[in-house]
Amino acid sequence: MGAIAGIVLTLGLFVFIFWPEKNIFFQADKTRIDYLRERKDVIYDNLRDLNFEYLAGKYPEQDYAEQRASLEDEAAQVLAEMEALEQRGMGARGRA
């Protein structure tokens, strides 16, 4: 009886995992604001990593300052574009 239950469970899991979607070519459309939100998150992660590595002694102060300034400039540009798009009403569709 236990072997039959194991087989049924295995088949059920196999079907659940590999059952095809109704439309395998469907992909959610990303808006510009969605892309910018993802880019902002990546920039913030890079800033955190840069700070950690600098504190760990992996970067000289000059390199750290240059990379930090570059990332902060990029973040400012992304945030400015996000704000401009949201003011035009383009961000409402992409909000979760």
PyMOL commands that set and color helices and strands:
alter all, ss='L'
color gray80, all
select helices_A, chain A and resi 2-18+32-55+61-87
alter helices_A, ss='H'
color red, helices_A
deselect
rebuild
show_as cartoon
